[in-house]
């Protein structure tokens, strides 16, 4: 599964909306600092360089510096953020204590929410407890607020903490859901691969039980016929002996190919361009037609499907030459190009034979070769040349 599926598309859209909301909230940090500084400067007692005003000035400076540091250390470790959160709460609580009618209570609410949202559980609880005690004690002993006023301030601290804690748990739940979703998609992909492997193994078993066994029996029968013909060579037509020899060799080659196909289904290495020399030698031995292989360009490793396409097309083209053409010689030319690989299989008619037309009949044939090339984004062209027949394959690589 990929990120293009509807599930991942919805997940990406949700992440984008969340990221947009966070980007829009970032300027709020600067706004809070400005409000705290402006309101704190106008509240009584005013910031000064002596007495109670000096304490107000120090609290405002500490709050501003720590707030900026907190905003810039979003991804820092708890050991770094913890002291910042506590300093933020203590400086805002000190302002609430020093300036009963100042902006300190706003700073307390914001500091508690930030510690609960971004700090660890212990940091959030400790910060909320310190802020709550400070607000209650300051309201009861310093500002001499009524019981209702003290209770409202304490309730405000508690409410901001709980709301921030709820937002954090929602965020953690979303992160966990994303991780589970990724794991689920990974397990589905693994199941799909396992199902495909199981099907390939099933096909391999069927091919082995049917095709390989049949070919093995055919090879044994032809071996027996070859031996009998050899013993009766004086009374048997030599052409019949040669035909039995060729049929025996072709059956053995077919058995070997079926074993290779079974190996490919089971995940063995796929044949590729490196086997063209052996393929040409085998063709020359079976057909007595000279076959030459030429390679041009800088050889490089091809993808498994491209490797197999080159080998199978060469194999089928040589099979067609053996069955249909009256060739005097055959050439295989493999050229590595910047964006792909090109294979040309061309036969040339012998001196006493007319060029053969395009092959016909069932089986794999030209249609199968062309389909294999097109599935890889390549092309296959086949046509008579006046001297024989030419098959040209190009696949991207």
C-alpha positions as CSV (number, residue, x, y, z in Angstrom):
1,X,0.0,0.0,0.0
2,X,1.2,3.5,-0.7
3,X,0.4,7.0,0.5
4,X,-1.8,7.4,-2.6
5,X,-4.6,5.2,-1.1
6,X,-7.7,7.0,0.2
7,X,-6.9,6.2,3.8
8,X,-3.5,7.8,3.6
9,X,-4.9,10.7,1.6
10,X,-7.3,11.4,4.5
11,X,-4.5,11.1,7.0
12,X,-2.3,13.5,5.1
13,X,-5.2,16.0,4.9
14,X,-5.7,15.8,8.6
15,X,-2.0,16.4,9.2
16,X,-2.1,19.4,6.9
17,X,-5.1,20.9,8.7
18,X,-3.3,20.4,12.1
19,X,-0.1,21.9,10.8
20,X,-2.0,24.9,9.4
21,X,-3.8,25.5,12.8
22,X,-0.4,25.3,14.6
23,X,1.2,27.8,12.2
24,X,-1.7,30.2,12.8
25,X,-1.3,29.9,16.6
26,X,2.4,30.7,16.6
27,X,2.0,34.5,16.4
28,X,-0.1,34.1,19.6
29,X,3.1,33.6,21.6
30,X,4.4,37.1,20.7
31,X,1.0,38.6,21.4
32,X,1.0,37.1,24.9
33,X,4.4,38.6,25.6
34,X,3.3,42.0,24.4
35,X,0.1,41.9,26.5
36,X,2.1,40.9,29.6
37,X,4.7,43.6,29.2
38,X,2.2,46.4,28.3
39,X,-0.3,45.5,31.0
40,X,2.4,44.8,33.6
41,X,4.0,48.2,32.9
42,X,0.7,50.0,33.5
43,X,-0.4,48.0,36.6
44,X,0.4,49.0,40.2
45,X,3.1,48.8,41.4
46,X,4.9,49.9,38.2
47,X,8.2,48.3,37.2
48,X,11.1,50.2,38.7
49,X,14.7,49.9,39.7
50,X,14.1,49.6,43.5
51,X,11.7,48.1,46.0
52,X,8.6,46.2,44.9
53,X,8.8,47.7,41.4
54,X,12.2,46.0,40.9
55,X,10.6,42.6,41.7
56,X,7.9,43.3,39.1
57,X,10.5,44.3,36.5
58,X,12.5,41.1,37.2
59,X,9.4,39.0,37.0
60,X,8.3,40.5,33.6
61,X,11.8,40.1,32.2
62,X,12.1,36.5,33.3
63,X,8.6,35.7,32.0
64,X,9.4,37.2,28.6
65,X,12.7,35.5,28.2
66,X,11.5,32.1,29.4
67,X,8.4,32.3,27.2
68,X,10.5,32.9,24.1
69,X,12.8,30.1,25.1
70,X,9.9,27.8,25.6
71,X,8.6,28.6,22.1
72,X,12.0,27.9,20.6
73,X,12.5,24.5,22.3
74,X,9.4,22.7,21.2
75,X,11.3,19.5,20.4
76,X,13.8,19.7,23.3
77,X,14.1,16.9,25.9
78,X,12.0,17.0,29.1
79,X,15.2,17.8,31.1
80,X,15.4,21.1,29.2
81,X,11.8,22.0,29.0
82,X,11.0,21.1,32.6
83,X,12.9,23.9,34.2
84,X,11.6,26.4,31.6
85,X,8.0,25.5,32.4
86,X,8.6,25.8,36.1
87,X,10.3,29.2,35.6
88,X,7.4,30.3,33.5
89,X,4.8,29.4,36.1
90,X,6.8,30.9,39.0
91,X,7.4,34.2,37.2
92,X,3.8,34.5,36.2
93,X,2.7,33.5,39.7
94,X,5.1,36.1,41.1
95,X,3.4,38.8,38.9
96,X,0.0,37.7,40.2
97,X,1.3,38.0,43.7
98,X,3.1,41.4,43.2
99,X,0.4,43.0,41.0
100,X,-3.0,41.9,42.3
101,X,-4.8,43.8,39.4
102,X,-2.1,43.0,36.8
103,X,-1.8,40.4,34.0
104,X,-0.2,37.8,36.2
105,X,-3.2,35.6,36.3
106,X,-3.2,35.4,32.5
107,X,0.4,34.4,32.5
108,X,-0.4,31.7,35.1
109,X,-3.2,30.3,32.9
110,X,-1.0,30.2,29.8
111,X,2.0,28.8,31.6
112,X,-0.1,26.0,33.2
113,X,-1.6,25.1,29.8
114,X,1.7,25.1,28.1
115,X,3.3,22.8,30.7
116,X,0.4,20.4,30.6
117,X,0.4,20.3,26.7
118,X,4.1,20.0,26.1
119,X,5.7,18.7,29.2
120,X,5.7,15.3,30.7
121,X,2.9,14.2,33.1
122,X,4.9,15.0,36.2
123,X,6.0,18.4,35.0
124,X,2.4,19.3,34.1
125,X,1.1,18.2,37.5
126,X,3.8,19.9,39.4
127,X,3.4,23.1,37.5
128,X,-0.4,23.1,38.0
129,X,0.0,22.4,41.7
130,X,2.5,25.3,42.2
131,X,0.3,27.7,40.2
132,X,-2.8,26.7,42.1
133,X,-1.2,27.1,45.5
134,X,0.3,30.4,44.6
135,X,-2.9,31.8,43.2
136,X,-4.9,30.7,46.2
137,X,-2.4,31.9,48.8
138,X,-1.9,35.2,47.0
139,X,-5.6,35.8,46.7
140,X,-6.2,35.0,50.3
141,X,-3.3,36.8,52.0
142,X,-2.0,39.5,49.6
143,X,-4.8,40.8,47.5
144,X,-7.5,39.9,50.1
145,X,-9.9,38.7,47.5
146,X,-13.3,37.3,48.5
147,X,-13.7,33.5,48.7
148,X,-15.5,33.6,45.4
149,X,-12.7,35.4,43.6
150,X,-10.1,33.0,45.0
151,X,-12.2,30.1,44.0
152,X,-12.7,31.4,40.5
153,X,-8.9,31.9,40.1
154,X,-8.2,28.4,41.3
155,X,-11.0,27.0,39.1
156,X,-9.5,28.8,36.1
157,X,-6.0,27.3,36.8
158,X,-7.6,23.8,37.1
159,X,-9.7,24.3,34.0
160,X,-6.8,25.4,31.8
161,X,-4.7,22.5,33.0
162,X,-7.5,19.9,32.3
163,X,-8.3,21.4,28.9
164,X,-4.6,21.3,27.9
165,X,-4.3,17.8,29.3
166,X,-7.3,16.7,27.2
167,X,-5.8,18.3,24.1
168,X,-2.5,16.5,24.7
169,X,-4.2,13.1,25.1
170,X,-6.2,13.8,21.8
171,X,-2.9,14.5,20.1
172,X,-1.3,11.4,21.5
173,X,-4.3,9.4,20.5
174,X,-4.0,10.7,16.9
175,X,-0.3,9.9,16.8
176,X,-1.0,6.4,18.0
177,X,-3.8,5.9,15.5
178,X,-1.4,7.0,12.7
179,X,1.2,4.5,13.9
180,X,-1.4,1.7,14.0
181,X,-2.6,2.7,10.6
182,X,0.9,2.5,9.1
183,X,1.4,-0.9,10.8
184,X,-2.0,-2.1,9.4
185,X,-1.1,-1.0,5.9
186,X,2.3,-2.7,6.3
187,X,0.6,-6.0,7.4
188,X,-1.8,-5.8,4.5
189,X,1.1,-5.4,2.1
190,X,2.8,-8.3,3.7
191,X,-0.3,-10.4,3.4
192,X,-0.6,-9.6,-0.2
193,X,3.0,-10.6,-0.8
194,X,2.5,-13.8,1.1
195,X,-0.7,-14.6,-1.0
196,X,1.2,-13.9,-4.2
197,X,4.1,-16.1,-3.0
198,X,1.7,-18.9,-2.1
199,X,0.1,-18.7,-5.5
200,X,3.4,-18.8,-7.2
201,X,4.4,-21.9,-5.2
202,X,1.1,-23.5,-6.0
203,X,1.8,-22.9,-9.7
204,X,5.3,-24.2,-9.4
205,X,4.0,-27.4,-7.8
206,X,1.4,-27.8,-10.6
207,X,4.0,-27.3,-13.3
208,X,6.4,-29.7,-11.6
209,X,3.7,-32.4,-11.2
210,X,2.3,-32.1,-14.7
211,X,4.8,-30.5,-17.1
212,X,8.1,-31.6,-15.6
213,X,6.9,-35.2,-15.1
214,X,5.5,-35.4,-18.6
215,X,8.8,-34.1,-20.1
216,X,10.8,-36.5,-17.9
217,X,8.8,-39.4,-19.3
218,X,9.2,-38.1,-22.8
219,X,13.0,-37.8,-22.3
220,X,13.1,-41.4,-21.1
221,X,11.1,-42.7,-24.0
222,X,13.2,-40.8,-26.5
223,X,16.3,-42.1,-24.8
224,X,15.1,-45.6,-25.3
225,X,14.2,-45.0,-28.9
226,X,17.6,-43.5,-29.5
227,X,19.4,-46.5,-28.0
228,X,17.2,-48.9,-30.1
229,X,17.9,-46.9,-33.3
230,X,21.6,-46.9,-32.5
231,X,21.7,-50.7,-32.2
232,X,19.7,-51.1,-35.4
233,X,21.6,-48.3,-37.2
234,X,22.3,-50.6,-40.2
235,X,18.6,-51.2,-40.8
236,X,17.2,-47.8,-39.8
237,X,17.2,-44.7,-41.9
238,X,20.0,-42.3,-40.7
239,X,17.6,-39.4,-41.0
240,X,15.3,-41.1,-38.5
241,X,18.2,-41.6,-36.1
242,X,19.1,-37.9,-36.4
243,X,15.5,-36.9,-35.9
244,X,15.3,-39.0,-32.7
245,X,18.6,-37.4,-31.5
246,X,17.3,-33.9,-32.1
247,X,13.9,-34.7,-30.5
248,X,15.7,-36.2,-27.5
249,X,17.9,-33.1,-27.1
250,X,14.9,-30.8,-27.5
251,X,13.0,-32.7,-24.8
252,X,15.9,-32.4,-22.5
253,X,16.1,-28.7,-23.2
254,X,12.4,-28.3,-22.6
255,X,12.7,-30.2,-19.3
256,X,15.5,-27.8,-18.3
257,X,13.5,-24.8,-19.2
258,X,10.5,-26.1,-17.3
259,X,12.8,-26.5,-14.2
260,X,14.0,-22.9,-14.7
261,X,10.4,-21.7,-14.9
262,X,9.6,-23.5,-11.7
263,X,12.6,-22.0,-10.1
264,X,11.5,-18.5,-11.1
265,X,8.1,-19.1,-9.6
266,X,9.8,-20.1,-6.4
267,X,11.9,-17.0,-6.4
268,X,15.2,-18.2,-7.9
269,X,17.3,-15.9,-10.1
270,X,15.8,-15.1,-13.5
271,X,17.8,-15.7,-16.6
272,X,19.1,-12.7,-18.4
273,X,21.6,-11.4,-21.0
274,X,24.5,-13.3,-19.5
275,X,22.9,-16.6,-20.8
276,X,22.6,-15.4,-24.4
277,X,26.0,-17.1,-25.3
278,X,24.8,-20.4,-23.9
279,X,21.4,-20.0,-25.7
280,X,23.2,-19.4,-29.0
281,X,25.5,-22.3,-28.5
282,X,22.6,-24.6,-27.8
283,X,20.7,-23.3,-30.9
284,X,23.8,-23.9,-33.1
285,X,24.3,-27.4,-31.7
286,X,20.6,-28.4,-32.3
287,X,20.1,-26.8,-35.7
288,X,23.6,-26.8,-37.2
289,X,23.0,-23.1,-38.0
290,X,25.9,-20.8,-37.1
291,X,24.8,-18.3,-34.4
292,X,26.9,-15.3,-33.3
293,X,26.3,-13.1,-30.3
294,X,27.6,-9.5,-30.2
295,X,27.3,-7.0,-27.3
296,X,27.8,-3.2,-27.6
297,X,27.9,-0.5,-25.0
298,X,28.7,-0.5,-21.3
299,X,27.0,-3.5,-19.7
300,X,25.0,-2.9,-16.5
301,X,22.6,-4.7,-14.3
302,X,19.1,-4.7,-15.5
303,X,15.8,-5.1,-13.6
304,X,14.5,-8.7,-13.2
305,X,11.7,-8.2,-15.6
306,X,13.9,-6.5,-18.2
307,X,16.5,-9.3,-17.9
308,X,13.8,-12.0,-18.4
309,X,12.3,-10.1,-21.4
310,X,15.7,-10.0,-23.2
311,X,16.3,-13.7,-22.6
312,X,12.7,-14.9,-23.5
313,X,12.5,-12.8,-26.6
314,X,15.9,-14.2,-27.8
315,X,14.8,-17.7,-26.9
316,X,11.5,-17.4,-28.8
317,X,13.1,-15.7,-31.8
318,X,15.6,-18.6,-32.1
319,X,12.8,-21.1,-31.7
320,X,11.0,-19.5,-34.6
321,X,14.1,-19.6,-36.7
322,X,14.5,-23.3,-36.0
323,X,10.9,-24.0,-36.8
324,X,10.1,-21.7,-39.7
325,X,13.2,-20.3,-41.4
326,X,15.7,-21.8,-43.8
327,X,18.6,-19.7,-42.4
328,X,22.2,-20.0,-43.3
329,X,23.3,-18.0,-40.2
330,X,21.8,-16.1,-37.2
331,X,23.0,-13.0,-35.4
332,X,22.1,-11.8,-31.9
333,X,23.1,-8.2,-31.2
334,X,22.6,-6.7,-27.7
335,X,23.2,-3.0,-27.3
336,X,23.1,-1.1,-24.0
337,X,21.8,2.4,-24.6
338,X,21.5,5.3,-22.2
339,X,17.9,4.8,-21.4
340,X,17.4,1.1,-22.2
341,X,18.7,-2.0,-23.8
342,X,18.1,-3.2,-27.4
343,X,18.2,-6.8,-28.7
344,X,18.2,-7.7,-32.4
345,X,17.8,-11.3,-33.5
346,X,18.2,-11.6,-37.3
347,X,18.5,-14.6,-39.5
348,X,20.0,-14.7,-43.0
349,X,18.9,-17.1,-45.6
350,X,21.3,-19.7,-47.0
351,X,22.6,-19.5,-50.5
352,X,20.1,-22.0,-51.9
353,X,17.1,-21.0,-49.8
354,X,14.4,-18.3,-50.3
355,X,13.9,-16.0,-47.3
356,X,11.1,-17.2,-45.0
357,X,8.1,-15.1,-44.2
358,X,6.9,-14.2,-40.7
359,X,6.2,-17.2,-38.4
360,X,2.6,-18.2,-37.9
361,X,0.8,-20.7,-35.8
362,X,-0.1,-20.8,-32.1
363,X,2.0,-20.6,-29.0
364,X,3.9,-17.7,-27.6
365,X,4.9,-16.2,-31.0
366,X,5.3,-12.6,-32.0
367,X,2.2,-11.6,-30.1
368,X,3.5,-12.9,-26.8
369,X,6.9,-11.2,-27.3
370,X,5.2,-7.9,-28.2
371,X,3.0,-8.1,-25.1
372,X,5.9,-8.8,-22.8
373,X,7.7,-5.7,-24.2
374,X,4.7,-3.4,-23.9
375,X,4.1,-4.4,-20.3
376,X,7.6,-3.1,-19.5
377,X,7.0,0.1,-21.5
378,X,9.2,-1.1,-24.4
379,X,8.6,-2.0,-28.0
380,X,9.0,-5.0,-30.3
381,X,9.3,-4.9,-34.1
382,X,9.4,-7.9,-36.4
383,X,9.6,-7.9,-40.2
384,X,11.2,-9.6,-43.2
385,X,14.4,-8.0,-44.4
386,X,14.8,-9.5,-47.9
387,X,17.6,-11.7,-46.6
388,X,15.7,-13.3,-43.8
389,X,13.7,-12.1,-40.8
390,X,14.5,-9.6,-38.0
391,X,13.1,-9.3,-34.5
392,X,14.1,-6.1,-32.6
393,X,13.3,-5.6,-28.9
394,X,13.8,-2.4,-26.8
395,X,13.0,-2.2,-23.1
396,X,13.8,0.7,-20.7
397,X,16.4,0.1,-18.2
